[in-house]
Amino acid sequence: MVPTLTRTSETNDGMQIKTILNRIQKQRGFVYGTIQLEEQIGGLALTIEIAPHRRNRPQCSGCGQRGGGVYDRLAPRRFEFIPLWGLRVFFLYMMRRVDCACCGVTVEQVPWADGKHQLTTTYQWFLATWAKRLSWKEVARVFGTSWDQVFRSVAMAVTWGRDHVDLTGIRAIGIDEIHWQHGANFLTLVYQIDPTRKRLLWIGQHRRAKTLLQFFRWFGTERTDALTFICSDMWKPYLQVVAKKAGHALHILDRFHIAKHLSDAIDQVRRAEVRSLRQRGRQPLLTKARWLLLKRREHQTRDQRARLRELVQHNLRAVRAMLLREWFDDFWHFNNKAKLTTRKAYGFRSYRCLAIALYHTLGHLPEPETTHRFC
């Protein structure tokens, strides 16, 4: 029977809740005990006592070995579990201290939590999953926890995922950088951009040659030799490192930086031609035509298109350069790089926090298999 509140200390057998917990969150070597409702500052909370099975031997948290005797028991400790019906849920357990032959007296390791974390591991995965759908602040508000707890949960998920990531079969990577905070602060991002899988592989602080060399050391010689395509911008340190470490792969320069150089070249040609026309006493046809030449055709107004048709008749070098850029646009239509970067992770103050946010959002990291998925 589901417990109802008559007094703060009233309890009952809680058989139905125990049955659900044993089905979806069974703790090997431990049993669920008394279940009760408590009146807390934030509202009602459900507390579930846990006790070790009579044949359960405590596991040392240092070396992971079992068999040491029970030294003593600590005061009851609370571990927060996934909320139920809008109620906060806590596991209540008296931790045993183990007299381990290798590590001495240590606190036991329990299956539902890690170390000194106040949240159960299941609740941490629950928060980390919701952190992909909502902002971390919103997740904390909805589930009545703190931003720090959400961050620790995401960090746990990223650490586990990075330790179990599969790096086999990578044939194409993309190298890019993003600017964050103020000043010359950049991050180097490396993506997998194979047709069948696109994900963030690696993040490095700064955008130096040493930064990209760290990636190739992490990636390994065997996987680097298997690369067939590498896409990057025209940043010189990147070009040098790619030529040194993966010169066998086809190196493709990305569209954005090629287009930027083409636009700069068009503007230089335009300014030089304006000076030349003035020196020869001819009508300065290109005056106030900078943005007209740099603007893409789909963004031009009707008047701008009419003026451009007039300029084409004069066979000016700046106009020919603009038409050449449009030809490159048609070329890049068949070589378009997937947009893998996101601005969702911008604004985090520390590099570690930003890296965790990017891995969590773009890394497509694996998750452990569980008997029940809560979200």
N, C-alpha and C positions, 0 to 999 in steps of 0.2 A: 504494500500500500504506500502511495506517495506521501511523504510526511507533510503535515500541516502545522501551522504555528498556533499554539495556544498559550504557551509561555516560552520565554527565551531559552530556558534550560530543558524544555520538553524534548524527548527523543522517542523514536520507535524503531522497528526492525529494518525499515528501508529496503525491503526485499527486492522491489522492482528496480530501484536504482542500482543495487548491487548486481542484479542480473545484467543490466545494460553495461555496467562498467566491466564486468567479467567477460562480456562478449566483445566489446570494442577496445578495452584498455586493460587487458589482463596483465597483472604484475607477477611474473614468475618468481616463486619462492615467497610470495607475500599474499596476505588475504585482506579483504576489505572488512572493516568492523562497523562500529556504530556510526550512524549518519544523523546529523542534527542541524537545525536552523539556528543561526545566531543573529542577534541584532548588533550591527556594526555602525560606525559613523556614516558610512556611505549607503547604508541600507541593509537588507537581509543578505546573509551569506550562508552557503551550504558547506559544512565541514564533514569530511569523510576520514575516519580514522583508518590507518593502515598498521598491520602488525605482521611481523615475520612468521612464516610457517614454522611449526615446532621443530622440523628437521632442517630448516634453513641455516646454513653457516654463513656468517658475514664475509663480505668480500673487501679486501684491503683496497683503499682508493689510491694507494701509492704504486703497488706492483700488480694489482689485480688478482692476486692469489687468494684462494679460500682456505679455510682450515684453522686460522688463528682463533684463539678463544675470545669471548666477549669480555672486554676489560671493564666497561661500565656503560651506562646509558645517559644520553644528554637530555635536556629539557625538550618537550615536544616542539617540533619545528613545522612551520606551515609552508606548503608548496602550492602555488596558485595553478589551478587547472582551467580548462576552457569553460567560460560562463554557460550556465544552463538556465533557460527560461528567464533571462535577464538577471539571474543571481550569480554573484561571484562564488566560485567553487574552490575549496582548499583541501588538499590532502594533509592530514595531521599525522606525524610520525615521530617517534622517539628514536633518534639516530643512535646506533651502537658504536662504541669505540672498540677497535680490533687490536688485540695484542699480537701483532705480526712479527714473525721471526726475522724478516728481512728489513722492515721499515720501522719497527717499534710500535708504539701506540698511535694509531691513526683512526680517523673517522671512516666508517664503512662507505662503500660505493653502492648507491641505490639505482634501480633501473629507470625510474621515472624522472630523474633530474641529474644534472652534471655539476659537480663541484659545489660551490656556494650559491649557485643561482637560486633565486626565490621563485622562479617560474618552472613548471614542469617542461620537459623537452617537447612534449606534444603541444603545449600551449605556445611555446616559442615558434614551432613550425606553423601553427595556426596564425599567429601574428605576422610572421614573415610572408605567408601566402597572401594575406590581406594587404600587406604593404606594397604588393605589386599592383593592386587595384586602386588603392587610395593613397593619399599622402601620409607620411608617417605621423604627422600631427593629428590627422583625422582618424587614423586607426587607434591612436592612443585615446582620443576623446570618445569614440564609439564604444570601445571595450573597457573603458574605465581604468586605463593603466597610464603609464608615463611615456614620454617620448624616448627617454633613455632605455626603457624596457623594450620598446619596439626596435630601437637601434641595435641593442644587444641580440635580439632575436634574429634580425636580418643578418647581423655579423656572424652568428652561429650558422645560419643557413648557407651563407656564402662560403664560410670556411669548410663546411662539410662538402658542399658542391665542388669547390676547387680541389679538394683532396680526392674526389672520386670522378673528376671530369675525364671524358674519353677524348683523346687527341689523335685517334687513328683515322686514316683516310682523308687528311686535310691536303688539298691540292692547290688551293688559291687563298691568298690572304690580302687584306687591305690595311695600309698603314696611314694613319691620320693623326691630327693633333687637335685639341680643343683648348681654348683660353678660359681660365677661371680666375676668380678674384681680381685684384688690381695689379697693374704692372705686368712685367714679362713672366707671368706664371702660365705654363703650358703643361699639358699631359699628353703623352704619346699613347695612342690606342691602336691595338692590332686586332683585326677582325678575321674570322673565317668567312669567306664570301663564295663558297662553293654553291653551285645551283641548287643542291639539295639541302644545304644547311647554311644559315647565316647567324653568326653569334659573335659576341665579344670574347676574345681569347686572353688578352693580356693588357695591363695598364702600367705605364711607367711614368715616374715623375720627371718633368722637364722634357725637352725635345732635342736632346743632344745625340751625338753619335754614340756615346757611352750608353745612353738610354736604350737605343735600339739594339746595341750589342748584347745588353742584358736579356732582351727578349730572345734572341737567337741562342744564347746559352741556356735559357730556360726551356726553349722549344726542342733543343737537341739536334745533333748533326744528322741523325737518320731521318727525322721528320723534315728537316730543312732540305735534304737532298731529294725528298719526294715532292717538293713544291714545283708546280709548273707555271703558275701565274702569281705575280705580285703587283698590286696597284698602290700607288702612293702619290703624294704631291711632289712639287719640284724643290722641296727643301734640301739643300746640298748635303747636309750630314746623312739624311736618309738615303740619297742616291749613292753615296760612297759606301755606306754599310751594306746596302742591298747588293751592290756590285761585288763587294768582297765576300759576303757570306752566301749569297744565292745568285751568283752570276749566271747560272745555267737556266734560271727561270725567266720567262718572258715578263719584262718590266713594263707596266702600263702606267702612264701618267694620267691622273684623274682630270675630269672635265672642268671642274671649277677653276683650277689654277691655269690650265691652258686657256680658258675663256678670259680669265683676268689679264693674262699677258697679251692676248689678242686685243682686248679693249684698250690697254695701255698703248699698244702699238698704233692702233687707229687714232688715238688722241695725239700722239706724237706726230704722225703723218699730217693730221689736220692742222696743227699749229705751224708746222714747217711750211705747209702749202699756203696758209694765210699770209705768212711773212713774205713768201715768194711772190704772191699775187700783188701785194702792196708795193713791193720793190719794183715790179714791172708796171705799176700804175693801173692795174686791172681791178675790176670790181671785186671786192672781198666777199665772194659768194658764201664762204663758210663761216662768216661772222655769226655768232649765237647758234651755231649748228652742232655744238659739242654733244649735247644730250640727244639730239636728233640722230646722230650717227651711232651713239652707244646704245640707244634704246632698241630693244628687240621688236621685231615686226608686229608681233601679237599685242604689244603694249602701246603702239603708236596710235595717235588720234588721226582723224580723217585729214585735218589740215597738215599734219606732219607727213603723212604719206604723200600728199599732193606736192609738198615742197621737196621731198626726197626724189620723186619722179623728175622734178625739174633739175635737181642737181645731177642726176644720172646722165642727163643729156650733155652735160659739160665734160664728161669723161675725166673727172678729177681723181687724183691718186687716193685721197681720203675715202671717196665713195667706193673705189675699187677695193680698198682694204676692208671696208664694211661688208661688201658682197662676199669677200673671201671668208670673213668670219661666219657668215650665214651658211656658206658651204661646209664649214667645220661643224656647225650645228647639225646639219643633215648627217654628217659622218658619225657624230656622237650619239645620234639617235639609235644606232646599232651597237654602241659600246657604252651604254649608260650604266653607271655604277649605282648599285642599290644604296639608298639612304639609310645608313645603319646608326648614325650618331643621333643623339637625342639631347634636348636641352632640359629634360626633366631633372637631371642630376646637378644642374648648375645651382650655385648658391650655398652649398655646404662649405663650412668654414675650414675643416681640416682635410688634408689629402686622404687620410685613411677613411674618413666618412664618405667622401666623394667617390673613392674607389669602390667601396662596398655598395654604394647606391648604383653605380654603373654596372658592376658585375651582377647585382641582383636584378636589374632591369633588362640588361642586354645579353647576359651570359648564357641564358637557357641552361642553367645548372641542374644537375640531377638531384633528386630527392630520394630519401630512403623509402623502401616499401613498408607499408603499414597494413594492419588488418582492417582499419577503417579510416576513411578520409573525411575530415570534418568540414572542409570547405573546398 
